[in-house]
Amino acid sequence: MHLRPMAAAALFLVLIGAAEPARATDLAAHRAVYSLRLESAHGGDVQAATGTMAYEVQDACDGWAVRQRLQMTITNRDGQDIDMISDYTTWESKDGLKLRFRTRQTTDQAVTSDIAGEAALTAPGGLGSAHFTSPEDTTKPLPAGTLFPMKHTEALLAAAEAGKKFLELPLFDGTSASGAQDSSIVVTRWGGPRPDKWGPLAQLPSGRFRIAFFDRGPASMEPDYEVSMRYWSNGVADDLSMDFGDFVMAGKLAEFHLLKPHC
C-alpha cells in the first residue's frame, strides 16, 4: 500500500482535530482481487515481477475487519525468482478509536517481519498510544489527530467530496513498529459517475488519489512508500500504482464482490 514533498507546504489542508464532513456514500464491505505487473524499475536488481493482491473488508457491525494478502514473485538480474508474501489483518472500531493489527511478511518462506498489537485513541482528534506485542513488547505514543486506516479512507474521501485537492493526515495502520506516519494526499479528477465494467461502481463518483507515506520527523524528506489509485466514493480502489522505491507495480481490479454485513 514516491511522491516528493511539495515546496509550498501551505497548500496542504491539515485535517487534525477538524470536524469530519458528512459523506454522501458509506464505505462498502467488499472483496477485491488485483492482478499485479511490473510497471517500471529504477536501475536496481529487479528485472521482472508479477503478483496478486487480495483485499477484503468485512462489516462486523461495531467495527471493520480487514485482510490484505500481497504476493509477488520478483526476478532479479541473475534470473533468480524470489517469492514475497505480506499478510495484513486489522479490526478497527467504527468510531475510529480502537485498532487491532497484525502484519507478517515472508521472503522465500522465511519470516522477515512480524508486527502485532493494538492501539487506541482517547477521542476523535485526540492523543493515543500503540502497544506492540511483536517484534517486542513496547508502547509508542500517537500524536493528536492520528487516524486509523478506515477513518483515514473516510477522511480523504470526505475531503474529495468537499472539493479539496491537497491534505495531510497522520496515520497509524500497524505496518511499522516505529509508530505513526504522516501521509500526504493529492486528489485529482473527482467527479462522476462514469462508465465502468463493474456495475455497482459505475453509479458512484470517483477520482484519482496519490498518497505518500513519510516517517515522522524533520529528516524525513523522502517517502517510505507511495501509491496512486482511482478511488470510488465507497472506498473501493482500482488502477493501482504502488511505488516500492526501486520498482513500481501496477494493479488492476480482476475480481470484485460487495459483501453483506456480518451482524
Backbone as a ProteinNet text record, in pm:
[ID]
protein_1_A
[PRIMARY]
MHLRPMAAAALFLVLIGAAEPARATDLAAHRAVYSLRLESAHGGDVQAATGTMAYEVQDACDGWAVRQRLQMTITNRDGQDIDMISDYTTWESKDGLKLRFRTRQTTDQAVTSDIAGEAALTAPGGLGSAHFTSPEDTTKPLPAGTLFPMKHTEALLAAAEAGKKFLELPLFDGTSASGAQDSSIVVTRWGGPRPDKWGPLAQLPSGRFRIAFFDRGPASMEPDYEVSMRYWSNGVADDLSMDFGDFVMAGKLAEFHLLKPHC
[TERTIARY]
33	0	35.8	746.3	719.4	701.1	581	551.9	652.4	714.5	809.2	735.9	788.5	722.8	704.6	589.4	562.2	632.5	691	764.5	673.5	551.4	458	372.4	423.9	353	219.4	206	80.9	-35.2	-6.5	-114.9	-193.4	-129.1	-194.8	-302.5	-415.5	-519.3	-486.6	-462.5	-426.8	-553.9	-592.2	-716.9	-683.6	-637.4	-604.7	-701.7	-783.9	-880.3	-997.6	-1009.3	-1120.7	-1245.2	-1361.3	-1485.8	-1492.8	-1536.7	-1542.5	-1664.6	-1648.1	-1763	-1856.5	-1984.1	-2080.1	-2047	-2062	-2029.5	-2156.2	-2153.6	-2269.8	-2279.7	-2167.1	-2164.5	-2088.3	-2143.6	-2074	-1969.2	-1869.1	-1772.7	-1841.4	-1794.7	-1859.2	-1775.4	-1842.5	-1778.4	-1764.6	-1643.8	-1623	-1499.3	-1491.2	-1370	-1322.5	-1193.8	-1133.3	-1003.8	-981.7	-857.2	-794.2	-665.7	-594.2	-483.9	-473.1	-357.8	-248.3	-125	-12.5	90.5	147.2	255	356.6	478.2	583.3	555.1	543.9	522.3	654.6	750.4	881.7	980.5	1109.3	1217.3	1317.6	1383.8	1468.3	1615.5	1667.5	1810.2	1855	1763.2	1801.2	1817.6	1792.5	1814	1690.9	1577.4	1452.4	1446.8	1432.7	1423.5	1281.9	1205.8	1067.1	992.6	859.7	778.3	633.6	567.6	424.5	367.4	234.5	175.7	26.6	-29.2	-170.5	-184	-291.4	-325.1	-473.8	-506	-645.1	-673.7	-783.7	-819.7	-965.7	-991.5	-1128.6	-1162.6	-1277.7	-1330.9	-1463.1	-1471.5	-1594.1	-1656.3	-1787.4	-1861.9	-1901.8	-1830.2	-1856.6	-1950.2	-2026.5	-2128.1	-2068.3	-1991.2	-1928.4	-1789.4	-1743.9	-1610.1	-1591.8	-1474.5	-1435.2	-1324.1	-1343.2	-1239.6	-1178.9	-1048.3	-980.8	-867.8	-856.7	-741.1	-688	-558.2	-491.2	-376.3	-376.3	-268.4	-203.6	-76.8	0.8	105.5	103	200.3	268.9	402.8	479	594.1	618.7	737.5	826.3	945.6	1038.3	1157.7	1190.6	1307.3	1421.9	1536.1	1650	1737.7	1843.5	1928.2	2001.5	2010.4	2073.2	1973.1	1846	1743.2	1680.8	1711.2	1656.2	1520	1421.9	1288.6	1282.2	1228.8	1214.1	1066.2	1011.1	869.3	852.8	769	745.1	595.2	559.1	418.7	404.2	302.9	270.2	124.8	101.6	-33.5	-59.3	-168.1	-200.4	-346.4	-372.3	-508.8	-529.5	-648.9	-684.5	-831.5	-862.3	-1000.6	-1001	-1089.6	-1097.8	-1240.4	-1257.2	-1390.8	-1444.7	-1576	-1634.7	-1626.9	-1605.6	-1584	-1440.3	-1355.6	-1217.6	-1125.6	-1164.9	-1085.4	-1001.7	-1028.6	-954.9	-910.5	-791.9	-738	-657.5	-686.2	-600.4	-533.1	-405.5	-332.7	-232.4	-205.3	-103.1	-50.4	79.7	145.2	255.3	249.3	350.7	402.3	534.8	595.6	695.6	695.5	790.8	858.5	982.5	1057.7	1110.7	1065.4	1100.7	1074.6	957.4	905	976.5	1076.5	1141.2	1073.7	1036	968.8	1068.8	1037.8	1125.5	1069.7	940.4	880.3	751.9	732.5	610.1	575.8	472.8	433.4	289.4	264.3	129.5	108.3	-19.6	-53.5	-189.5	-211.1	-336.8	-309.5	-399.4	-382.7	-516	-509.7	-631.4	-608.1	-715.2	-714.7	-807.7	-776.4	-858.7	-992.4	-992.8	-1111.9	-1080.3	-1182.1	-1151.7	-1066.4	-953.2	-862.3	-772	-786.1	-708.6	-579.7	-507.7	-385	-416.8	-313.3	-333.4	-203.4	-210	-90.9	-109.4	2.4	3.2	87.6	27.9	100.7	135.2	264.3	311.8	342.9	298.1	336	444.6	465.4	569.5	611.3	738.3	852.5	903.7	863.5	894.8	784.2	775.2	672	710.9	639.1	670.1	547	546.2	434.2	486.7	417.3	455	340.7	372.4	266	220.7	94	38.5	0.6	38.7	13.7	-133.9	-173	-309.6	-346	-466.3	-513.5	-487	-419.7	-391	-519.8	-519.6	-631.6	-587.5	-679.7	-657.7	-704.4	-672.1	-687.8	-825.4	-932.2	-1064.6	-1108.3	-1078.3	-1109.2	-1024.6	-903.4	-817	-881.2	-932.7	-1001	-1124.9	-1203.7	-1322.8	-1284	-1175.8	-1135.7	-1090.2	-1012.8	-965.6	-1079.1	-1176.2	-1292	-1382.2	-1398.7	-1477.8	-1413.6	-1280.4	-1210.2	-1232	-1226.7	-1250.1	-1391.4	-1489.5	-1628.4	-1648.9	-1568.2	-1578	-1497.9	-1434	-1358.8	-1215.1	-1163.2	-1024.2	-930.5	-813.9	-715.8	-591.8	-556.4	-435.2	-468.3	-410.5	-427.1	-315.1	-295.3	-200.7	-277.1	-253.9	-321.9	-222.4	-210.5	-129.1	-202.2	-128.5	-187.9	-111.1	-186.1	-125.5	-203.3	-132.5	-200.2	-141.6	-37	19.6	116.3	160.4	255	399.8	421.6	557.3	567.1	674	693.4	741.4	763.7	811.2	697.9	572.2	459.2	388	330.6	250.6	337.6	276.2	340.9	259	320.4	247.7	210.5	90.9	50.9	14.9	64.7	34.9	-46.1	-160	-256	-283.6	-284.4	-324.1	-444.7	-549.7	-674.3	-691.7	-719.6	-746.4	-865.2	-930.2	-1037.3	-1154.2	-1187.6	-1303.1	-1431	-1521.3	-1649.9	-1716.1	-1817.7	-1887.3	-2032.2	-2099.2	-2048.1	-1993.8	-1912	-1853.6	-1875.6	-1881	-1898.1	-1785.7	-1821.1	-1722.2	-1781.7	-1695.6	-1746.1	-1802.2	-1763.6	-1817	-1942.9	-2058.5	-2186	-2209.9	-2190.7	-2216.2	-2127	-2009.6	-1916.7	-1945.5	-2002.8	-2030.6	-2133.9	-2206.5	-2309.5	-2255.3	-2125.1	-2068.4	-1965.1	-1948.6	-1837.2	-1704.1	-1598.4	-1465	-1361.5	-1237	-1128.1	-995	-889	-753	-691.7	-623.1	-556.4	-410.9	-324	-181.7	-143.9	-98.2	-73.1	71.5	143.7	282.3	288.6	365.4	376.5	518.7	528.3	656.9	670.6	791.5	820.6	810.4	763.7	751.2	889	913.3	1041.8	1095.5	1175.2	1224.7	1317	1378.6	1473.7	1406.7	1275.4	1204.8	1162.3	1254.3	1226.2	1178.7	1204.9	1163.4	1060.9	953.9	852.9	905	852.5	885.4	813.8	696.9	611.6	513.2	472.7	377.4	283.1	157.2	59.2	-33.9	-71.6	-176.7	-284.2	-407.4	-519.5	-641.6	-735.6	-870	-951.4	-1012.8	-1097.1	-1241	-1333.4	-1475.4	-1517.9	-1633.1	-1677.6	-1709.4	-1721.1	-1745.5	-1617.3	-1501.1	-1374.4	-1314.3	-1377.3	-1321	-1219.4	-1107.4	-999.6	-970	-915.4	-868.9	-755.9	-693.9	-584.3	-475.1	-420	-318.9	-181.4	-100.3	41.1	115.3	186.8	249.4	400.6	454	595.9	670.7	753.9	830.5	972.2	1000.8	1132.3	1212	1262.1	1340.7	1257.9	1129.6	1040.7	896.9	813.6	672.8	587	482.6	388.8	255.2	198.6	65.5	-35.5	-150.6	-254.4	-386.5	-449.9	-577.2	-680.8	-799.4	-906.7	-952.5	-932.8	-967.1	-1093.9	-1121.8	-1244.6	-1298.1	-1431.3	-1492	-1628.3	-1651.8	-1782.4	-1815	-1936.5	-1986.5	-2023.4	-2001.9	-2027.8	-2134.9	-2215	-2319.7	-2261	-2323.6	-2274.3	-2283.1	-2188.8	-2186.6	-2240.5	-2368.1	-2429.5	-2506.4
-129	0	140.1	717	808.4	955.3	996.2	1136.6	1226.3	1320.3	1412.5	1520.2	1564.2	1670.2	1795.7	1858.6	1980.6	2098.7	2186.5	2300.6	2395.8	2412.1	2505.1	2428.8	2410.7	2330.9	2392.5	2522	2588.1	2545.2	2476.9	2431.7	2317.3	2246	2130	2172.6	2102.5	2118.2	2023.4	2075.9	1991.6	1959.1	1831.9	1790.7	1725	1802.1	1749.8	1810.6	1723.8	1770.8	1843.9	1840.7	1908.7	1821.1	1886.2	1809.9	1734.1	1608.8	1526.5	1564.5	1597.9	1634.6	1515.4	1545	1439.7	1383.9	1252.5	1187.5	1141.9	1149.7	1109.8	959	887	742.2	677.6	569.5	496	403.8	367.5	269	134.7	58.8	-66.9	-185.9	-283.5	-413	-480.6	-530.8	-588.9	-677.3	-756.2	-834.3	-795.9	-764.5	-726.5	-804.6	-851.6	-919.5	-842.7	-810.6	-731.9	-816.4	-808.5	-867.2	-761.5	-803.1	-710.8	-741.2	-636.2	-649.9	-539.2	-562.7	-462.4	-343.7	-225	-102.8	-38.4	-34.8	21	-20.9	-16.9	-41.9	71.4	104.2	222.9	186.1	105.3	76	-16	-85.1	-175	-317.5	-411.1	-552.6	-618.7	-548.7	-607.5	-603.8	-721.8	-733	-765.3	-834.8	-870	-894.4	-882	-905.5	-926.2	-1019.4	-1042.7	-1069.7	-1067.9	-1098.2	-1076.4	-1093.9	-1068.9	-1003.7	-930.9	-875.9	-897.1	-963.6	-983.8	-891.2	-817.5	-719.3	-741.2	-762.9	-790.6	-703.2	-637.1	-555.6	-617.1	-661.3	-717.3	-617	-595.1	-511.2	-597.1	-580.6	-657.5	-583.4	-489.6	-412.3	-306.7	-348	-248.9	-211.1	-276.2	-248.2	-300.1	-270.8	-318.3	-421.7	-540.5	-643.7	-646.3	-622.5	-608.1	-709.4	-771.5	-856.4	-822.2	-804.8	-781.4	-881	-954.6	-1050.9	-1014.6	-978	-937.5	-1044	-1097.2	-1198	-1150.1	-1149.2	-1108.5	-1206.1	-1234.3	-1308.8	-1213.2	-1188.4	-1091.2	-1165.1	-1133.9	-1191.7	-1090.9	-1132.2	-1040.4	-1050.1	-974.1	-965.6	-1096.3	-1184.9	-1316	-1420.7	-1377.9	-1471.4	-1552.2	-1517.2	-1588.8	-1532.9	-1621.2	-1580.9	-1577.3	-1469.3	-1451	-1432.3	-1517.4	-1510.6	-1430.3	-1327.9	-1241.1	-1239.3	-1258.2	-1258.5	-1166.3	-1081.6	-994.9	-1017.7	-1056.3	-1074.9	-966.7	-893.5	-780.3	-791.5	-796.5	-804.9	-700	-641.4	-543.9	-559.3	-513.4	-485.8	-343.4	-260.3	-119.5	-85.8	-30.1	8.3	119.2	121.5	217.4	361.3	379.9	516.4	561.9	472.1	508.1	519.4	466.1	485	362.8	245.5	124.5	50.8	-9.2	-84.8	-203.7	-320.9	-438.4	-468.6	-507.4	-520.3	-634.7	-690.3	-794.5	-787.9	-777.2	-777.8	-882.6	-974.2	-1080.3	-1087.2	-1076.8	-1079.7	-1194.3	-1263	-1370.8	-1351.1	-1396.2	-1398.3	-1540	-1605.7	-1747.5	-1829.6	-1808.4	-1880.8	-1847.4	-1762.1	-1718.7	-1591.6	-1588.2	-1471.3	-1356.8	-1244.7	-1127.3	-1016	-1020.8	-918.5	-973.5	-947.6	-989.4	-882	-803.3	-689.7	-711.8	-699.2	-720.6	-634.9	-605	-529.3	-465.6	-364.1	-290.3	-143.8	-58.5	85.6	146.8	261.3	329.4	479.5	553.6	699.4	741.1	852.1	898.1	954.1	1012.9	1073.5	1104.3	1127.1	1168	1294.5	1290.4	1403.7	1412.3	1317.4	1322.2	1242.6	1239.8	1162.2	1013.9	931.3	787.6	716.4	583.8	501.8	370.4	311.3	181.7	86.1	-24.2	-124.9	-241.2	-264.3	-372.6	-495.1	-610.4	-737.4	-807.9	-765.1	-817.4	-704.4	-689.7	-778.1	-774.2	-674	-671	-598.3	-624	-561.7	-417.1	-324.8	-182	-99.8	23.7	114.4	243.5	289	412.2	513.5	640.8	741.9	774.2	810.5	853.5	1000.8	1081.7	1226.3	1259.5	1376.7	1424.4	1426.6	1384.6	1384	1256.1	1157.6	1031.4	961.4	906.2	828	684.7	591.2	452	431.9	317.6	306.6	338.4	283.4	306.6	451.7	511.4	653.1	740.8	697.3	768.2	769.7	653.5	646	734.6	730.6	815.5	963.2	1002.1	1143.3	1190.8	1109.8	1155.6	1158.7	1066	1069.8	1189	1220	1337.1	1464.6	1471.1	1588.7	1601.7	1488.9	1492.3	1538.9	1489	1529	1677.6	1731.8	1873.9	1962.2	1901.3	1978.2	2007.3	1943.9	1966	1892	1947.4	1889.4	1836.5	1894.4	1857.8	1843.5	1742.3	1729.9	1646.4	1663.2	1585	1522.8	1394.2	1324.7	1234.2	1245	1147.3	1013.1	905.5	772.1	672.2	584.4	465.3	345.2	254.1	137.1	5	9.6	-113.3	-184.4	-121.3	-186.3	-154.6	-63.7	-26.4	-20.1	-76.1	-74.8	60	156.1	288.2	380.4	341	422.4	489.8	608.1	678.1	734.1	749.7	812.8	934.9	1019.4	1127.3	1081.5	1117	1086.8	1217.4	1231.1	1346.8	1298.9	1363.2	1316.7	1426.4	1389.2	1477.9	1415.1	1493.7	1446.6	1515	1436.9	1493.6	1423.1	1492.2	1438.2	1379.7	1438.9	1388.2	1427.7	1332.4	1360.1	1231.8	1245.2	1125.9	1127.1	1011.6	879	872.6	766.1	743.2	597.1	567	427.7	338.5	217.3	121.5	-18.3	-118.3	-255.5	-313.9	-257.4	-303.4	-222.6	-283.7	-213.8	-132	-189.3	-112.2	10.7	7.9	119.8	227.9	188.4	284.8	389.5	361.9	454.7	557.5	550.2	633.1	731.3	846.2	935.1	873.4	918	865.5	971.2	943.4	1035.2	966.6	1035.6	985.8	1040.5	952.9	989.4	945.2	1029.7	994.3	1016.5	909.6	913.5	874	958	930.2	919.2	821.7	793.8	824.5	907.2	952.9	916.4	879.2	871.5	1011.9	1019.9	1149.7	1200.1	1328.8	1386.8	1476.9	1575.8	1675.1	1617.2	1501.2	1444.8	1362	1340.3	1253.1	1332.1	1348.2	1423.8	1335.1	1203.6	1109.6	1014.2	986.8	893.9	751.3	674.8	532.7	451.9	498	423.5	520.9	494.1	580.3	496.1	534.7	463.1	564.2	538.5	616.2	520.4	570.1	482.1	564.6	496.4	550.6	502.1	594.7	562.1	600.5	506.4	540.5	589.8	653.3	716.1	615.4	485	383.2	315.7	367.5	315.5	203.9	165.4	63.7	130.2	60.3	117.7	32.9	97.6	29.2	111.5	56	123	168.2	71.7	99.9	117.3	202.7	214	221.1	112.5	100.2	113.6	220.9	253.5	205.5	100.9	44.1	100.5	203.2	265.9	235.9	110.9	77	9.3	-16	-65.5	-28.1	-27	12.5	-99.4	-139.1	-240.9	-175.3	-215.4	-171.2	-278.4	-236.4	-330.2	-300.1	-404	-390.4	-480	-424.7	-499	-614.4	-738.9	-858	-925.2	-912.9	-967.4	-865.5	-856.2	-760.8	-811.7	-811.8	-852.3	-763.9	-712.8	-649.5	-757.8	-731.8	-829.8	-778.3	-869.9	-833.8	-817.2	-731.9	-715.4	-846.7	-866.1	-985.5	-949.8	-923.3	-889	-1009
0	0	0	-517.7	-406.5	-451.9	-374.6	-401.4	-331.2	-405.1	-344.3	-264.7	-150.1	-72.8	-156.2	-143.7	-218.6	-152.2	-232.4	-178.5	-102.6	-154.1	-89.7	9.8	130.4	229.9	267.7	250.2	287	198.9	86.8	0.2	62.6	158.8	215.9	316.5	311.4	413.1	527	645.4	757.9	836	832.5	897.6	1031.1	1125	1257.2	1357.9	1416.3	1513.3	1449.9	1315.8	1250	1252.9	1246.5	1240.8	1108.4	1113.3	992.8	910.5	782.5	700	679.8	660.7	628.2	491.1	473.9	348.2	278.5	144.4	65.2	53.5	63.3	45.5	158.9	216.2	320.4	258.3	339.2	293.9	273.9	174.5	137.9	183.1	245.8	267.5	131.2	102	-30.2	-31.5	-137.3	-165.1	-303.4	-315.1	-441.8	-460.2	-581.2	-616.3	-731.7	-717.1	-817	-880.2	-1010.3	-1079	-1085.4	-1056.9	-1048.6	-1158	-1213.3	-1311.8	-1286.3	-1332.9	-1316.6	-1408.6	-1349.4	-1426.6	-1466.6	-1373.5	-1403.8	-1295.7	-1330.1	-1234.2	-1246.7	-1136.1	-1132	-1114	-1204.4	-1202.9	-1091.5	-1025.3	-917.6	-966.1	-877.1	-905.4	-967.2	-972.2	-1019.7	-1172.2	-1232	-1377.5	-1424.3	-1341.4	-1374.7	-1244.1	-1249.2	-1129.7	-1168.7	-1103.3	-1118.7	-980	-971.2	-841.7	-837.9	-720.8	-694.7	-557.5	-539.7	-409.1	-385.3	-275.3	-234.9	-117	-126.1	-23.1	14	142.4	187.9	307.6	299.6	409.1	452.2	577.3	633.1	729.4	714.9	808	927.4	1039.7	1160.5	1255.3	1202.4	1274.3	1367.4	1468.1	1555.4	1508	1400.3	1350.3	1208.9	1153.8	1021.1	1037.7	979.4	977.3	837.7	828.5	700	690	571.4	543.1	404.5	396.5	268.9	256.1	145.9	119.6	-13	-6.3	-123.2	-151.9	-274.7	-316.6	-442.1	-441.1	-558.3	-582.1	-708.6	-748.9	-826.1	-774	-831.4	-889.5	-1013.3	-1079.1	-1076.1	-1019.3	-1010.1	-1135.1	-1139.4	-1259.2	-1288.1	-1187.5	-1208.2	-1254.9	-1275.6	-1319	-1207.2	-1083.7	-968.6	-931.6	-909.4	-865.8	-713.3	-660.2	-515.9	-485.7	-399.9	-363.2	-235	-242.1	-126.8	-97	28.9	71.7	192.3	187.8	300.7	338.9	463.8	517.7	620.8	601.9	689.7	731.3	861.8	912.8	1020.9	1022.6	1125.4	1163.6	1282.9	1323.2	1376.5	1321.3	1360.5	1400.5	1520.2	1564.2	1474.9	1456.4	1363.1	1413.9	1543.8	1592	1570.7	1518.4	1487.1	1606.2	1723	1844.8	1883	1823	1859.6	1733.4	1741.5	1629.1	1681.2	1626.6	1645.8	1512.1	1514.9	1389.1	1394.5	1276.5	1260.8	1117.6	1101.9	971.6	973.9	877	869.4	726.6	710.2	578.5	570.2	454.7	431.7	297.5	288.7	164.3	146.9	39.6	17.1	142.7	202.9	319.4	450.5	447.6	571.8	621.2	750	806.8	819.4	756	760.8	849.5	879.7	965.5	1026.3	1154.7	1223.3	1325.6	1296.6	1379.8	1425.7	1554.3	1607.2	1730.6	1757.7	1876.9	1866.1	1946.5	1944.5	1977.2	1930.7	1950.8	1989.2	2056.9	2099.8	2102.7	2074.4	2084.1	2196.5	2261.5	2373.1	2324.5	2204	2145.1	1999.6	1915.8	1778.4	1776.7	1709.5	1708.1	1828.1	1922.6	2046	2037.2	2149.6	2159.6	2167.4	2155.4	2165.2	2191.8	2189	2206.4	2132.6	2091.7	2025.1	2108.2	2149.4	2226.9	2134.8	2114.7	2029.3	2115	2069.4	2132.2	2051.6	1927.6	1839.6	1745.1	1712.4	1739.6	1883.4	1961.4	2102.9	2176.8	2306.4	2387.6	2416.1	2352.6	2370	2339.5	2386.6	2362.9	2301.4	2195.5	2126.8	2139.7	2168.6	2171.4	2029.9	2015.3	1886.8	1897.6	1801.3	1810.5	1794.3	1840.5	1823.6	1675.8	1645.9	1508.3	1433.3	1497.4	1429.8	1387.9	1268.1	1217.5	1194.9	1219.2	1182.9	1037.9	975.1	828.5	771.9	828.2	770.4	787.6	902.8	923.2	831.3	803.9	709.8	570.9	528.3	399	397	502.8	511.2	500.5	567.4	569.2	432.5	361.2	230.1	128.5	140.1	51.1	83.1	211.8	250.5	197.8	202	150.1	-0.3	-72.3	-217.7	-248.8	-174.5	-195.8	-166.5	-75.3	-40.8	-136	-236.6	-334.9	-297.8	-192.5	-152.5	-247.5	-270.1	-361.7	-290.6	-176.5	-105.1	43.4	107	251.1	310.3	440	518.1	634.1	657.7	765.6	837.7	969.3	1042.5	1047	1023.4	1010.4	1094.8	1162.9	1221.7	1170.6	1100.5	1044.7	1092.3	1176	1229.7	1138.2	1030.5	939.9	974.8	1066.9	1106.1	1258.3	1312.3	1456.4	1507.7	1416.9	1459.1	1502.3	1478.7	1522.4	1407.6	1435	1335.2	1224.1	1106.3	991.9	950.5	868	802.3	661.9	617.6	480	409.9	288.2	204.5	85.1	61.2	-39.3	-140.3	-267.4	-376.7	-445.6	-465.5	-527.6	-662.3	-767	-899.4	-962.8	-1054.9	-1139.4	-1059.3	-945.3	-869.5	-941.4	-958.6	-1022.9	-1067.1	-1147.8	-1197.1	-1156.3	-1169	-1206.1	-1348.7	-1373.8	-1504.7	-1544.6	-1674.1	-1717.1	-1663.3	-1622.5	-1574.1	-1586.6	-1605.5	-1624.7	-1495.1	-1380.6	-1252.6	-1222.8	-1243.1	-1236.3	-1111.1	-989.7	-868	-854.5	-918.6	-908.8	-1012.2	-1124.7	-1231.8	-1189.9	-1080.4	-1033.9	-934.7	-902.3	-796.2	-851.2	-784.7	-821.1	-782.7	-848.1	-819.5	-855.5	-822.9	-856.1	-840.5	-879.7	-866.3	-737.1	-666.2	-541.4	-548	-499.1	-485.8	-340.4	-274.3	-131	-104.6	-33	5.6	157.1	205.8	348.1	394.5	498.2	549.9	697.3	737.9	880.7	939.5	1063.5	1127.4	1169.8	1151.7	1190.6	1081.1	1118.7	1022	916.1	942.8	847.3	738	747.2	653.1	530.4	436.2	314.3	200	208.4	105.3	164.5	90.1	142.2	149.4	244.6	255.2	147.4	110	17.3	-43.2	-168	-235.1	-319.7	-322.7	-403.8	-468.9	-592.7	-658	-704.8	-716.1	-746.7	-785.8	-846.2	-859.9	-741.4	-669.9	-554.9	-586.9	-565.7	-568.5	-430.4	-425.2	-300.3	-190	-224.2	-121.6	-74.7	-116.4	-68.3	-150.1	-260.7	-349.8	-441.8	-467.8	-547.3	-670.5	-772.9	-894.2	-954.9	-1058.9	-1130.1	-1033	-960.8	-860.3	-923.7	-863.9	-896.1	-763.3	-728.2	-597	-612.1	-554.9	-568.6	-444.8	-462.7	-352.9	-345.5	-425.6	-422.1	-546.9	-559.4	-677.7	-786.5	-760	-864.1	-832.5	-937.2	-925.2	-982.3	-906.9	-952.8	-986.7	-1101.7	-1141.6	-1103.7	-1050.2	-1008.9	-1077	-1130.1	-1199.6	-1133.3	-1109.5	-1044.7	-1133.7	-1085.3	-1162.4	-1111.9	-981.8	-923	-823.5	-815.8	-722.4	-679.6	-548	-493.6	-374.2	-369.3	-248.4	-147.5	-18	87	181.9	234	328.5	468.4	552.5	690.6	768	862.1	946.3	1086	1094.7	1223.6	1277.2
[MASK]
+++++++++++++++++++++++++++++++++++++++++++++++++++++++++++++++++++++++++++++++++++++++++++++++++++++++++++++++++++++++++++++++++++++++++++++++++++++++++++++++++++++++++++++++++++++++++++++++++++++++++++++++++++++++++++++++++++++++++++++++++++++++++++++++++++++++

